[in-house]
């Protein structure tokens, strides 16, 4: 095989800080219009289908409980999955990081003498930069999802987890297809564009004997892999190739087959505003004479174990990649996904990407949020994203202090002291007493403080500060309670 140059894409280690990366997006009105329109459509569809489910909150609670239980017992369920999958004729591989996963997949392709491979849309493969790695090793990859085809032919990057080409309108799709497929008379009619993609892929489905997929869920009880999609390309990749390679994060496991009853309901409604995904493919091992005769599952860690070990951050791994948080996020609505510099954009990307990077990169992403809580309200498995954002912000600030050698930073010490004061009533009241005495020196006859020395001067440079009253509300309330009822005013 010919060897090329490995060019990683959407690499958080090389991405610009979010405040810098977002500027070109904010200056692109067409892109922002495309993103806002697509989100409005998805949100409207989701809203209608969520309202019709009278037990929606119960489903969210059940989904959260299933995912929490799976993560708390992840080792046992992954072992069970491996045993059941192997018994059904599959082969399970374990990858500690992205490099190991890429090499495992390349070795499997070389065993098949594969120079081409078809792919079902998988964000996990984008996470490990699989496509450019395989291309550099001489293996041509063909995306089969419509949105992924648009991005691949347009040499663009995904901006959404569920709808990767959300930022591209149909006129732009027509231009890409006409240029790359040689269809000069192609119109921007959606049916004609879809037919062009279908004709482009048909021969590849029939001729390429090796496929790569991701997984929405892994079922420990049966050793099954579950993929949901809307176009049928996944079904083609499942049934036609001779060899199937599935790449899945270790967090994707569910304990029981019955758990799909809950997860498939909340996923479809949250992701695409449908009651059920048009295509739900579930396969277990190998069946002689039916479908792929070689089946491999690559279980990817790539930082997930370190996230699992942390109490607050662990809930990040409950994510089922529905993108509901992105569709509800006011920041994502204005910026789209490219500014996040990661295959996982939006609120979930803001907490997942820095952790996958061991907090060495993407430290600005936890601050790319208004903390409005809309993401938590729509999450079908109740991930408290704002809580994790605050925890990661704390880690970033502490990390910057340590790196700068500012272990006794005045701002940090001030906040720690404030935390101590507000956490205990008697300390708070004592601080009020001495504060009244100290600030009284600077309080003028009009009751305002116009100038403070030292650090306090930074506040009074631009604004005045009202002096502390002679009597606090707590003191007034206590005095009021001590008076006879007739005297209370």
Helices and strands as residue ranges (DSSP letters): H 18-26, H 29-51, H 56-72, H 74-87, E 91-95, H 98-111, E 116-119, H 123-127, H 130-136, E 140-143, H 146-153, H 170-181, H 190-207, E 210-213, E 217-219, E 224-229, H 233-240, E 243-249, G 250-252, E 253-254, G 257-259, H 260-272, E 279-283, E 294-300, H 304-308, G 313-318, H 324-328, H 330-335, G 338-340, H 346-356, G 365-367, H 374-378, H 385-404, H 410-423, H 425-440, E 448-449, G 454-456, H 457-460, E 465-466, H 473-482
